[in-house]
């Protein structure tokens, strides 16, 4: 019989690289995470690989103290899995215009009860993006969602690297303020 740990117990155990805590997180979230990943990838082996990588990223983020407890571990892990699946698609150049638009619009339609907080966060981010001017929106989307480098962006937009770097910081600050209000 598998022991079920609270999120706080899991975080402490994962921070110490406890095998039983890693196994617990892995087994408790596998079905729902694979369900999300399989919406984007058809291959069972790719889904499994993305899930394994997502668990490793979760553990790394906890060890490096990048995880903030604004969401449950399950929600956080499933979010990591979704973004890894989308990034995998992008790398394979299989990302259709429809999926790209879904990614940019930050829509999430998984009916999983653990995803309510993530959905709320996505909706807040979308509303915040809508309040930004077009140049800020363009910079943030290119940087965070299309993973474009600032130097590349500066060259494309015919602006200096320092201008883009500073503008991105200011735009991100505006977005955070919109989300917080």
C-alpha contacts under 8 A as a table, 3 or more apart, distances in Angstrom:
res1	aa1	res2	aa2	distance
2	X	24	X	7.58
3	X	24	X	7.49
4	X	24	X	7.11
5	X	8	X	7.97
5	X	9	X	5.80
5	X	10	X	6.02
5	X	21	X	7.87
5	X	24	X	7.68
6	X	9	X	5.18
6	X	10	X	6.17
7	X	10	X	4.98
7	X	11	X	6.05
7	X	72	X	6.93
7	X	73	X	6.35
8	X	11	X	5.11
8	X	12	X	6.29
9	X	12	X	5.24
9	X	13	X	6.08
10	X	13	X	5.00
10	X	14	X	5.83
10	X	21	X	5.75
10	X	22	X	7.97
10	X	25	X	7.51
11	X	14	X	5.15
11	X	15	X	6.00
11	X	62	X	6.80
12	X	15	X	5.16
12	X	16	X	6.50
13	X	16	X	5.17
13	X	17	X	6.25
13	X	18	X	5.16
13	X	21	X	5.56
13	X	22	X	7.83
14	X	17	X	4.71
14	X	18	X	5.64
14	X	21	X	6.02
14	X	22	X	6.24
14	X	59	X	5.89
14	X	62	X	6.86
14	X	63	X	7.23
15	X	18	X	7.66
15	X	59	X	7.08
15	X	62	X	5.77
15	X	63	X	4.73
16	X	63	X	7.62
17	X	21	X	7.80
17	X	22	X	7.30
17	X	59	X	7.58
18	X	21	X	5.36
18	X	22	X	6.29
19	X	22	X	5.07
19	X	23	X	6.05
20	X	23	X	5.07
20	X	24	X	6.05
21	X	24	X	4.93
21	X	25	X	6.23
22	X	25	X	5.25
22	X	26	X	6.04
22	X	55	X	7.98
22	X	59	X	7.78
23	X	26	X	4.95
23	X	27	X	6.05
24	X	27	X	5.35
24	X	28	X	5.94
25	X	28	X	5.32
25	X	29	X	6.15
25	X	55	X	7.84
26	X	29	X	5.76
26	X	30	X	5.87
26	X	55	X	6.69
27	X	30	X	5.38
27	X	31	X	7.99
28	X	31	X	7.66
29	X	32	X	5.72
29	X	33	X	5.95
29	X	74	X	6.36
29	X	77	X	7.97
29	X	78	X	7.91
30	X	33	X	5.26
30	X	34	X	5.84
30	X	51	X	7.41
31	X	34	X	5.32
31	X	35	X	6.10
32	X	35	X	4.98
32	X	36	X	6.43
32	X	78	X	7.62
32	X	112	X	7.78
33	X	36	X	5.15
33	X	37	X	6.19
33	X	51	X	6.91
33	X	77	X	7.66
33	X	78	X	5.23
33	X	81	X	6.57
33	X	82	X	7.97
34	X	37	X	4.96
34	X	38	X	5.85
34	X	47	X	6.15
34	X	48	X	7.09
34	X	51	X	6.67
35	X	38	X	5.25
35	X	39	X	6.72
36	X	39	X	5.48
36	X	40	X	7.57
36	X	78	X	7.38
36	X	81	X	7.66
36	X	82	X	6.45
36	X	110	X	7.24
37	X	40	X	5.62
37	X	41	X	6.22
37	X	47	X	5.88
37	X	50	X	7.67
37	X	51	X	7.75
37	X	81	X	6.48
37	X	82	X	5.85
37	X	85	X	5.90
38	X	41	X	4.85
38	X	42	X	5.94
38	X	43	X	7.79
38	X	44	X	7.73
38	X	47	X	6.20
39	X	42	X	7.64
40	X	85	X	6.48
40	X	86	X	6.99
40	X	89	X	7.61
41	X	44	X	7.91
41	X	46	X	6.99
41	X	47	X	6.47
41	X	85	X	7.06
41	X	89	X	7.67
42	X	46	X	7.76
42	X	47	X	7.66
43	X	46	X	5.18
43	X	47	X	6.27
44	X	47	X	5.08
44	X	48	X	6.17
45	X	48	X	5.06
45	X	49	X	6.06
46	X	49	X	4.99
46	X	50	X	6.06
47	X	50	X	5.19
47	X	51	X	6.13
47	X	85	X	7.86
48	X	51	X	5.09
48	X	52	X	6.14
49	X	52	X	5.13
49	X	53	X	6.18
50	X	53	X	5.09
50	X	54	X	6.04
50	X	81	X	6.54
50	X	84	X	6.53
50	X	85	X	6.48
51	X	54	X	4.92
51	X	55	X	6.31
51	X	81	X	6.02
52	X	55	X	5.27
52	X	56	X	6.41
53	X	56	X	5.08
53	X	57	X	6.15
54	X	57	X	4.99
54	X	58	X	6.14
54	X	77	X	6.59
54	X	80	X	5.82
54	X	81	X	5.29
54	X	84	X	7.23
55	X	58	X	5.02
55	X	59	X	6.30
55	X	77	X	6.83
56	X	59	X	5.15
56	X	60	X	6.15
57	X	60	X	4.99
57	X	61	X	6.01
57	X	80	X	7.76
58	X	61	X	5.13
58	X	62	X	6.25
58	X	67	X	7.99
58	X	76	X	7.88
58	X	77	X	6.28
58	X	80	X	7.66
59	X	62	X	5.17
59	X	63	X	6.17
60	X	63	X	5.08
60	X	64	X	6.00
61	X	64	X	5.06
61	X	65	X	5.83
61	X	66	X	4.79
61	X	67	X	5.63
62	X	65	X	4.83
62	X	66	X	5.95
62	X	67	X	5.35
63	X	66	X	7.72
65	X	68	X	7.58
68	X	71	X	7.59
69	X	72	X	6.68
69	X	73	X	7.92
71	X	75	X	6.21
71	X	76	X	6.36
71	X	117	X	6.53
71	X	118	X	7.43
72	X	75	X	5.23
72	X	76	X	6.22
72	X	114	X	7.64
73	X	76	X	5.04
73	X	77	X	5.96
74	X	77	X	5.13
74	X	78	X	6.07
74	X	114	X	6.81
75	X	78	X	5.21
75	X	79	X	6.08
75	X	114	X	5.67
75	X	115	X	5.64
75	X	117	X	7.50
75	X	118	X	6.50
76	X	79	X	5.08
76	X	80	X	6.26
76	X	118	X	7.88
77	X	80	X	5.06
77	X	81	X	6.19
78	X	81	X	4.93
78	X	82	X	6.14
79	X	82	X	5.14
79	X	83	X	6.31
79	X	118	X	7.46
80	X	83	X	5.33
80	X	84	X	6.07
81	X	84	X	5.10
81	X	85	X	6.10
82	X	85	X	5.15
82	X	86	X	6.28
83	X	86	X	5.04
83	X	87	X	6.01
84	X	87	X	4.99
84	X	88	X	5.98
85	X	88	X	5.00
85	X	89	X	6.26
86	X	89	X	5.04
86	X	90	X	6.17
86	X	95	X	7.61
87	X	90	X	4.94
87	X	91	X	6.14
88	X	91	X	5.15
88	X	92	X	6.30
89	X	92	X	5.05
89	X	93	X	6.09
89	X	94	X	5.30
89	X	95	X	5.41
90	X	93	X	4.84
90	X	94	X	6.10
90	X	95	X	5.26
91	X	94	X	7.70
92	X	95	X	7.72
95	X	99	X	6.12
95	X	100	X	6.33
96	X	99	X	5.28
96	X	100	X	6.13
97	X	100	X	5.00
97	X	101	X	6.03
98	X	101	X	5.16
98	X	102	X	6.26
99	X	102	X	4.94
99	X	103	X	6.12
100	X	103	X	4.98
100	X	104	X	6.16
101	X	104	X	5.05
101	X	105	X	5.91
102	X	105	X	5.10
102	X	106	X	6.02
102	X	107	X	5.73
103	X	106	X	5.10
103	X	107	X	6.81
103	X	145	X	7.58
104	X	141	X	7.13
104	X	145	X	6.97
105	X	126	X	6.48
106	X	122	X	5.58
106	X	123	X	7.03
106	X	125	X	7.75
106	X	126	X	6.24
107	X	119	X	7.60
107	X	122	X	6.85
107	X	123	X	7.36
108	X	119	X	6.07
108	X	122	X	7.55
109	X	119	X	7.97
110	X	115	X	7.05
111	X	115	X	7.31
112	X	115	X	5.44
112	X	116	X	7.44
113	X	116	X	5.81
114	X	117	X	7.07
115	X	118	X	5.09
115	X	119	X	5.99
116	X	119	X	5.03
116	X	120	X	6.15
117	X	120	X	5.05
117	X	121	X	6.20
118	X	121	X	5.02
118	X	122	X	6.10
119	X	122	X	5.02
119	X	123	X	6.09
120	X	123	X	5.09
120	X	124	X	6.11
121	X	124	X	5.07
121	X	125	X	6.11
122	X	125	X	5.07
122	X	126	X	6.09
123	X	126	X	4.98
123	X	127	X	6.14
124	X	127	X	5.12
124	X	128	X	6.07
124	X	179	X	5.74
125	X	128	X	4.95
125	X	129	X	6.06
125	X	175	X	7.57
125	X	179	X	6.35
126	X	129	X	5.07
126	X	130	X	6.20
127	X	130	X	5.04
127	X	131	X	6.49
127	X	179	X	7.77
128	X	131	X	5.22
128	X	132	X	6.69
128	X	175	X	5.47
128	X	176	X	7.77
128	X	178	X	5.22
128	X	179	X	5.67
129	X	132	X	5.28
129	X	137	X	6.00
129	X	175	X	6.55
130	X	133	X	7.88
130	X	137	X	7.75
131	X	178	X	7.61
132	X	136	X	6.08
132	X	137	X	5.93
132	X	171	X	7.71
132	X	174	X	7.61
132	X	175	X	7.16
133	X	136	X	5.54
133	X	137	X	6.23
134	X	137	X	5.02
134	X	138	X	5.96
135	X	138	X	5.11
135	X	139	X	6.20
136	X	139	X	5.18
136	X	140	X	6.14
136	X	167	X	7.43
136	X	168	X	7.03
136	X	171	X	5.37
137	X	140	X	5.35
137	X	141	X	6.03
137	X	171	X	7.85
138	X	141	X	5.31
138	X	142	X	6.00
139	X	142	X	5.24
139	X	143	X	6.02
139	X	153	X	7.82
139	X	164	X	7.86
139	X	168	X	6.33
140	X	143	X	5.11
140	X	144	X	5.78
140	X	145	X	7.63
140	X	168	X	6.56
140	X	171	X	7.36
140	X	172	X	7.26
141	X	144	X	5.44
141	X	145	X	5.11
141	X	146	X	6.41
142	X	145	X	5.84
142	X	146	X	4.77
142	X	147	X	6.12
142	X	148	X	5.48
142	X	153	X	7.75
143	X	146	X	5.94
143	X	147	X	4.81
143	X	148	X	4.91
143	X	149	X	6.45
143	X	150	X	7.08
144	X	147	X	5.24
144	X	148	X	7.55
148	X	152	X	6.68
148	X	153	X	6.68
149	X	152	X	5.23
149	X	153	X	6.24
150	X	153	X	4.95
150	X	154	X	6.03
150	X	161	X	6.52
150	X	164	X	6.62
150	X	165	X	6.62
151	X	154	X	5.11
151	X	155	X	6.26
151	X	161	X	5.55
152	X	155	X	5.23
152	X	156	X	6.18
153	X	156	X	5.04
153	X	157	X	6.03
153	X	164	X	7.63
154	X	157	X	5.19
154	X	158	X	5.74
154	X	159	X	4.85
154	X	160	X	5.59
154	X	161	X	5.27
154	X	164	X	6.07
155	X	158	X	4.97
155	X	159	X	6.36
155	X	160	X	7.48
155	X	161	X	7.87
156	X	159	X	7.84
159	X	163	X	6.74
159	X	164	X	6.98
160	X	163	X	5.21
160	X	164	X	6.43
161	X	164	X	5.24
161	X	165	X	6.08
162	X	165	X	4.99
162	X	166	X	6.06
163	X	166	X	5.29
163	X	167	X	5.92
164	X	167	X	4.98
164	X	168	X	5.92
165	X	168	X	5.25
165	X	169	X	6.42
166	X	169	X	5.14
166	X	170	X	6.28
167	X	170	X	5.09
167	X	171	X	5.98
168	X	171	X	5.06
168	X	172	X	6.01
169	X	172	X	5.16
169	X	173	X	6.20
170	X	173	X	5.03
170	X	174	X	6.23
171	X	174	X	5.02
171	X	175	X	6.14
172	X	175	X	4.98
172	X	176	X	6.14
173	X	176	X	5.11
173	X	177	X	6.22
174	X	177	X	5.07
174	X	178	X	6.19
175	X	178	X	5.07
175	X	179	X	6.17
176	X	179	X	5.08
176	X	180	X	6.04
177	X	180	X	5.04
177	X	181	X	6.14
178	X	181	X	5.33
